[in-house]
């Protein structure tokens, strides 16, 4: 939203793990060096831990760009699986064939072992990366250890990189996991940025996005460090909100007041807890002032009553009786806040918002988990945290988590969005508010629905053939203005990979060639003319 206003080529503080934006602090350099050492070693486990938002996934994406061509890499980002499910996922990621419908652990392991031996014979290294590994059960971790048992005289045939939060390291200290812990050849804990690094981090991301002038004064960086604790993801969210607030106010750069407001929006009441004592002091002073005023008022009651009896109200009444002059051409003012209707219980907000969301897709809400119901309707569900730019790009009605002046949370359906205003279904009423009001009340959390054709599926891969690849070619041809190829048996080849990256670049996505959820959502939206939209796309009538 604010990119053009500040002269930016792209959003500088997206929370997507784009390696181009990786600021290599000393800690991040050391983390990357540990991963590279582990990949180039003789096999075993490599462990990278860090707090939420410290930059583990971004470091891993940077690692993927530097892995030698002789390495085959599989990336598992949702490891909350059973042993059978994880082994099946590993087979799918590496393209390992296994009997249809198989649930036998032995069969999975045999297939993986055969693949590893064949890859080793070809001189290739096999690397498995597991993100969010703190979600792995002890049973699954033990199975991962057993997978690394396959080895030659020189090296193990499978290298496993575990990325996770600090509790992962604590898990590995359990007695039953000591054998796995002993196989960790490199481990590193990624800590937060220092105060000086926070300033360099903000400056680095602005420079990459094309900023031509400083948008955050150096004097604010100490405050930014205290608010964020040096955690990169928190810095991104704070900076994004601060730039949005600065844009809404029409200012040239972020000031301390706008940054403080951004912190209140991001953390809700968290920053306010540190102000409890000062506020109590102010409250005490105000209370003493009120008591003094009451005493003084009692002393002047007689005089006030006498003055009130005089006909001083006539001029005021005359002024009130004079009709107000209005500009007939002025557009009606947008509301400056969203308030939950007083006649409806606040607890009903989620159900009403989800009912409105499903109604927009031509369905009735049955209660409970809206995402489960969406699947039964042939729809996909996306719940995430993001910004208005992301909602504009996805262009689908979304249930937003908002908060009012009393910090009470409620849900409402965003039905329309333009440059200056946002429209909401709030309970049974429709409201239109200024973008600034939305920025002040939105937590960043949203849930939306989208539709993907049955012939498509998640993570269409290089070398694949079939209906999903045919669909991918057709959607890319329509989006990029090409003529679709008639050969329905054509594989997902390097040319198609180039077109995927071209489409991702045009859509503001990371051009990594991975046909993941966000890429699929954009592609599916190209031809889905019946889906509800926040705004009409260019060229539509």
Helices and strands as residue ranges (DSSP letters): H 3-6, G 19-21, H 26-39, E 44-50, H 56-66, E 71-76, H 83-94, H 105-121, E 125-130, G 133-135, H 138-147, E 159-164, H 166-171, G 175-177, H 178-182, E 184-190, H 195-208, G 218-220, H 221-228, H 232-249, H 256-267, H 270-273, H 276-299, H 301-309, H 313-321, G 346-348, H 349-360, H 370-376, E 380-385, H 388-394, E 398-403, E 409-417, E 421-426, E 429-434, H 435-441, E 442-450, H 467-480, H 494-506, H 517-527
